[in-house]
Amino acid sequence: MINITLPDGAVRQYEAGVTAMDVAKSISEGLARKVLAAKFNGQVTDASRPITTDGTLQLLTWTDTDGKATMWHSSAHLMAEALEALYPGVKFGIGPAIENGFYYDIDLGGRSISDEDLQKISDKMAELAKQNSTYERREVSKADAEKYFTEKNDEYKLELIRDLQDGTISFYTQGNFTDLCRGPHIPSTGFIKAIKLTNIAGAYWRGNEKNKMLTRIYGITFPTQKELDEYLHLLEEAKKRDHRKLGKELELFTFSEKVGLGLPLWLPKGAMLRERLQNFLQKAQIESGYMPVVTPHIGNKNLYVTSGHYEKYGKDSFQPIHTPEEGEEFMLKPMNCPHHCEIYKASPKSYKDLPVRFAEFGTVYRYEQHGELHGLTRVRGFTQDDAHLFCRPDQVKAEFIKVIDLVLYVFNSLNFTDYTAQISLRDQEDRSKYIGSEENWNLAEQAIIESAAEKGLKTVVEYGEAAFYGPKLDFMVKDALGRKWQLGTIQVDYNLPERFELEYVGADNQKHRPVMIHRAPFGSLERFIAVLIEHCAGKFPLWLTPTQVKILPISDKNQAYAEKVAELLKNAEIRAEIDDRNEKIGKKIRETELAKIPYMLVLGEKETAEGKVAVRRQAKGDLGAMDLEQFMALVKEEVVSRKPFE
């Protein structure tokens, strides 16, 4: 007999060899019908795999993230079966689950596939799903695996097999399709009730642009048609909010192939938006005791060799810049932290000087591959709202709480109210991959846990997710459409102080290593602005929006008054523009609405004669006539209060 511990702490005894599905049936037949997979001792596995030892068991259904991922991975296999039936001789790369759905990279052997073909593939998948075929696992030897895919003439699977150890290889079969796969999978194809193949893209085999370009087909599945319909509605809303589309419409940023892929060009309105975000955080940082620093866009290669960034980014980054000096090499800056370490070293430090907080909006460069670039969310040059705090071990908790306060201030000011903090700690058993003393790690981990608890954060703890140099706290934010983004991050680092031999003289008159905290509430301005655009659908809060007021004179007779109003608003530090085109007022209003400008001032003969303004508010309509002073007070109050998006 073996002991199975369930999530509620209950312990049940079963005969060795019992499956998770057997356990589910012993609890409830209704539950068993919902089980997609299981998690045994922390590892996701098939619900049909025998369990032979004591352990903890979680039954995974559609409501669990791992349950969804298992179904989507199984759906990738179902799509492969459909493709093989429709396109004989097709070859397969990899087909994983992703955050929302799945994809499979395929080689059609010179044939092409278009968006119009997706429905045909989807229909075939639905036909196969109804057959309710079981996903069957079998262990195979390396020789047998190579023999199978040699006969199938699939060089991609053969390349994957070459990297595997004999005795670790498994196949999964459902219906007429067999694939090389570790698993796990759902019990049968019958769980897949609603299917949507979403788009087609190109992808280099194994992400290497020197390899062949394969066709990548994306899709998503659900257990009910209702859930698919809701998802598709969300997808349509996301398209309307796409930051690339809105960024162009609102004249915020652009890209140029002549400048280079992944290198955004900020247009005047986007630059003003970016500058206001920067000023907003800089002011908060100065009030919190941060000191601004500025570092160059390049650095000697040896700086990044010392920090370890050359080892991490060197091969896949922009290559070193050779100077006329023999053997001298520089690199585009991949990180700001090595530069800040050198600033710390510029003068001796006492324990009384700590903490020291350096902050910089520093632009860094990383060579993302062509296929990975995506608007502002994946670029090759981006500006981090970077800060590095150097403190004593006993100061880590207090500094963590202050950083959390700053992150929450940023989120609340921009109406990001739904977030979870992920506490990433060391592996509970294997300590070999971490640097730093056990004492310092214990202090840092406890400081993070206690800080998050004191601030009342909704948290999840992930063991084994700490960086090798220290534990961290990542903020996962949900936007208006319920999508998750990682924005703020706080990391504890014992690595760089060691590598750069950073020191301070303690109260005992001995030299000690400081603890380094990395902190970036925005993460990067580019990515943060992309998320912000999509979160608010381009309707920025009044304090942030590039143009706060559009002045709409009805005719040329009102032009002089419009210019006077614009000048008075400018003097009151209210950002206004005049639409002096010879167009009908209705068209001007519609276009101002589409441009998502918060306020419109319509000026006709009556307003000009009375010295008033007719006020319209984005999404609220006509607010009536006001004295200009009354309107300016209204705007000022909204700016100061930082009201959320309308």
ABEGO torsion letter per residue (X at the ends): XBBBBBAAGBBBBBBBGBBAAAAAAAABAAAAAABABBBBGGBBBBAABBBABBEBBBBBBAABAAAAAAAAAAAAAAAAAAAAAABBGBBBBBBBBBABEBBBBBBAGGBBBBAAAAAAAAAAAAAAAAAGBBBBBBBBBAAAAAAAAAAAGBAAAAAAAAABBBGABBBBBBEABBBBBAOBBBABAAABABBBBABBBBBBBGGBAABBBBBBBBBBBBABAAAAAAAAAAAAAAAAABAAAAAAAAGABBBBAAAEBGBBBBBAAAAAAAAAAAAAAAAAAAAAGBBBBBBBABBBAAAAAAAGAAAAAAAABBBBBBBABBGBBBBBBABAAAAAAAAAAABBBBAAAOBBBBBBBBBBBBBBBAAABBEAABBABBBBBBBBBBBBAAAAAAAAAAAAAAAAAAAAAAGBABBBBBBBBBBAABAAABBEBAAAAAAAAAAAAAAAAAAGBBBBBBBGABBAAEBBBBBBBBBAAGBBBBBBBBBBBAAAAAAAGBBBBBAAGBBBBBBBBBBBAAGBAAAAAAAAAAAAGGBBBAAABABABBBBBABAAAAAAAAAAAAAAAAAGBBBBBBABBBBAAAAAAAAAAAGBABBBBBBAAAAAAGBBBBBBBGAEBAEBBBAAAAAAAAAAAAAAGBBBX
